[in-house]
Amino acid sequence: MVEQGVPDSFLSLRGVGFSVDKKVILSGIDLDVAAGSVCGLVGPNGSGKSSLLKIIARQVTPSAGSVAWGGAPATDWSNRAFARHVAYMPQFTPGADGMTVRELVALGRFPWHGTLGRFGDSDRRAVDDAIARTELETFADRRVDGMSGGERQRAWIAMMLAQDARCLILDEPTSALDLAHQAGVLSLVQTLARERGLTVIVVLHDINLAARYCDTITALNSGHVLMSGTPADIMQQDSLRRIFGVEMGVFNHPHHHQPVSYLL
Amino acid sequence: MHGMADIARPQPRQGRGMAVAGLGIACLLLLLLLLLVWLMPAVPGEPGQAETLHSILLWHSLMPRAALALLAGAALGLSGALLQHVLRNPIADASTLGIAAGAQLALTVALGMAPALLLLPREIIAFGGGVLSLAVVLALSWRRQLDPVTVALSGMIVTMIASALSIAIILARGEYVMSIFIWGSGSLSQQDWSGVLSLVPRLIVGAIATALLMRPLRVLSLDDAAARSLGVSIHATRFAVLALAVWLAASVTAIVGVIGFLGLAAPAIARYCGARTTTEITTGAAIIGAGLLFAADSLMQLLGPGFSDLAPAGAATALFGGPLLLLLLPRLRSTLNLQVASVSAIRRLSRPVVGLAVLFAGVTAVFLGALAVGASDDGLTFSLGASFADLLPFRLPRIVAAGGAGAMLAVAGLIMQRITGNPLASPEVLGVSAGGGAGLTVVLFLVGFPTPPVMLGAMAIGAVVTFLLMMALTARSGFSSERVLLAGVAAGALAMSIMTLVLAQGDMRSYILLLWLSGSTNNAGPLHAGIALGALVVLVAPLAFCGRWLTILPLGTAVARGLGLQVARARLMLAVLAALLTAAGSFIVGPLSLTGLVAPHLARMMGFQKPGHQLLAAILLGAGVLMGADWLSRLVIYPYQIPLGLFAALISGPYLLWLLSRKSGSST
C-alpha cells in the first residue's frame, strides 16, 4: 500500500472533484501514486475513470481539489516542463494523416526542442531508441494510417517513449485491439516501466487484464474511489460485487497463480 | 398524489398553455395589421381623390400584401417541415438544399439568355431549377444514405455554383437582369390580388396532399429498414414528398422571390414549442411560417421611412437564418461517421524537393505564357519584343495580382485544414471569405465610397471576426469535422444574407459588391499587384517558424496538449493569420474561387506530406491555378472576359463535388 499524505509523493490528489453543467462526475477523490509503479484505474462505464485520468494528465482542470506532482501543484508546471515529465495517450488516437512512423515518433521530442529549437543528435537518438524498443524498425518509414491497430498503438507508445517522460498515462490503450495485441501492448508497457523505472497510470476496461499487469488497482464507482490496493486485495468476490454490481467468482490462474475473475 | 397526477397527465395543461400562447400571438399579429392600416401614410392631394387613392392603396396593395405574406409563409413552413421530415435532417430547407439558388439560376437564365422560355409560367421554370439542384444534392449524398451532414455540404456547394453562374449572367447582361436581384431577395410588395389568387389553390392542394401522405410520413419517422418492414414503399413516398415540397417552395419563389430560411425556422420553432407528432409539426410549421413572414414583412414596412421597405422581407428573414442554423447545429447528428481523412494522402513523394522544382518550372511557364500569349481576332497571338513591352503594363499587374491572391488563399486553406484537422476546411467552405464580404458590406453602408485600403481593412476585420467566432463555437466539440463544416455553412449563409441586404438596394453599392463577388481582375493595377505581393510576403513569412505547430495541431487538442504545446495560443495566432490571408486574397479574386480548398488538396494528392513541402507546393499551385485561370478567362470567350473569381469557382466547384462523391464511395 502507498503511504498516505507524503507531501512529495510522485503524484497525489486531494479532494479532487469534477462536474460538467452541474452534473457531478467526480467528487472527493484522494489518490497517491508511488514512483515506479503501474497503477490501474478500473470501474464500470460512467464511473468517471476517464475523467480522472484526464485531470491527472492536465487535459482538463478539476472543479475542486488539488493535484500535485512531486509535491508541486500541477498548475505550477509550464506546458513543456509538464510534457517532459508526463506523457499522455488519449483513448482514441487521431489519424496521423500521411505521417510516417518515424515522423510521428519524432513529435515526441517537441517538449524538449520546442517550437524553434534544433532537432539535434540527442533527439535523433531518442527517436531511434524508442523505435527499436517497440520493435518498429521495419515499419519506421511506413505510413501510420496504413498500419494495423496493434502496430499503430505501438507507434503511439513509441512516441511517448521518445518524449522521455517519467510517467506514462494511457486511456484504455487496448480497447480496439484483439486479445493477442491487448496482451502484447500491456506487457510492453509493463516491461518498459520495469526497465526504465517509469510510473504508469492506465485506465483498463477488463479487470483481469488490470490484475495481470498492474501493481496497484484503484476502483471507481459513480465518481468516488471505492477501494484501492494490490490485485490480490481487489480480486475478492465481495469487492468485485461492490465495484461492478454483479456477482463474480475468482479463481487462481493455473500457471502464474494470479487471481482471475469470471461472471457467476 | 397530487405530484403524481401532474407527472402522469401533463398533456391538457400543456395544450391549454399552447392555446393561450397561440391566442396571444394571433392578437399580436392582428395588432400589427391594425398598426399598418392606421399608420399608412396619407396620400397627398385633393381630399376626395386622396380618399379614393387611399382606399385603392389599402385594398390593392396593403391587404393583398398581408394575405400574400401569410400564404407564402405557410407554404414555406409546410415545405420546410416536409423536407426536414423526409430527409430526417433538421437543417433541410429550400435555402440549405440549393432549391432556392437553383430556382433563381433558372429564372436568371430564362431572363438573360433565353427569353423565349419566359412564355412558360415562371413557376415551371423555377420548379425546374429547384428540382435540378435538389437532384444534384441528393445524387451526391445518395450513396451515404442521405446523411444529413453530407446533404448540407452538397447543398452549400450547389448553392455556391448556382450563385456563381447567376452572378456571371447578371454581370454579362446587367441591363436586363439587375432587377432579378431585387426580386431575388424576396420583396412582397403587391399591386393587386393576382399573387394571392395564384397561391391560394396551390397551398390548398399542398395541404390536401400532405394530409393524404400523412400515414406513410409518420412511418418514415422510423429508419428506412423499419419503415420498409412496415410495408411502406420508401422511395416512392420520399420522391412524392420531395416533389411536393419543392413545388410549394418553387411556387413561392416564382411569385415573390427567395424568402431565406423561413422553411428552416418554422418547423424548428414548432418543435421547440412542443409539437411532437408529424401532424403537429407540419400544421404547426405552416401556421408559424405564416406568422413569421407576416411579422417580418410588417415590421420592415413599419420601420422603413414612409412605408418604403427597410429591406425586402426575404432578406430580413435570411438574417435570422444564420444564427438559427448555428443554434440548431448541436441537434444535428450525422447518421454516418463522416470519414474525411480517407480522401487524402494517396502517396508520398520520395524526393519532394525535385517535385517542388518541377512545380516551380510549371508555374513559371504559366506566368510567361499568360504574359506573352493572348487572343486576338485571328486566334491566339504571341506577343514578343515591342508588342510585348506595350502589353506588359496591362498584363503584368493582373497576373501578379491573380497569382498572389491564389498563393494567399492556398496558404489560408492549408492553415485552416491543419488547425481544424479537417481536409475539407478552406476559406470558402468555412464562410471566412464571405465573412470578409460582410465586413465590406458594413463599410459600404457606413462610408458609401470607401477607398481600397479601407475596404481591405473592413474585409480583414470581417474575416477575422467570422473565423474566430467559428473556432470558438466549434472548440467545444473538439473541432469535430462535421461541426466545423456545418458552422462554416451557417457562417457563410449569415454573411451572404448580410450582403443580400445591400445587393437588394440595386444602387451603386450593389454594383461594387457584385463586382467584388465576381472577383474580376479586369481593373487590377499596380495597387492590386502591390497589395497581393506585399501581403503574401508579410503574412507567409511567420509561417516559416510554425512548421511544428502545423504538424502537431492536426492530431487534435489532447495530443497537442500532451506534447506541451500551448494549443489555444498556437491556434489563435494561426487562425488570425489565415483570416488575414483570406481577406487579402479574396479582396482581389472575390469569395467564390475555391482556390483555398483546391490548392492544398492538389499538393497533398501529388504527395507533398510534410507541412513545409505542402506549404511551398500549395503556394506554387495556388498561384499557378489562378494565373492559369486568369489567362484562360481572357481567352475562352474573347473578346469578352469572364471574371476570374467566377471562372475559378466554375472550374473548382465540380472538383469539390467530385471529391465529395469519391469520398462517399471510398469510406463506406
Interface residues (C-beta under 8 A of the other chain):
Chain A: A57 R58 Q59 S78 N79 R80 A81 F82 A83 R84 A87 Y88 M89 P90 T93 P94 G95 A96 D97 G98 M99 T100 E103 L107 G108 F110 P111 T115 L116 R143 D145 Q163
Chain B: A341 S344 A345 R348 G421 P423 F545 C546 R548 W549 T551 I552 P554 L555 G556 A558 V559 R561 G562 L563 G564 L565 Q566 R604 Q609 K610
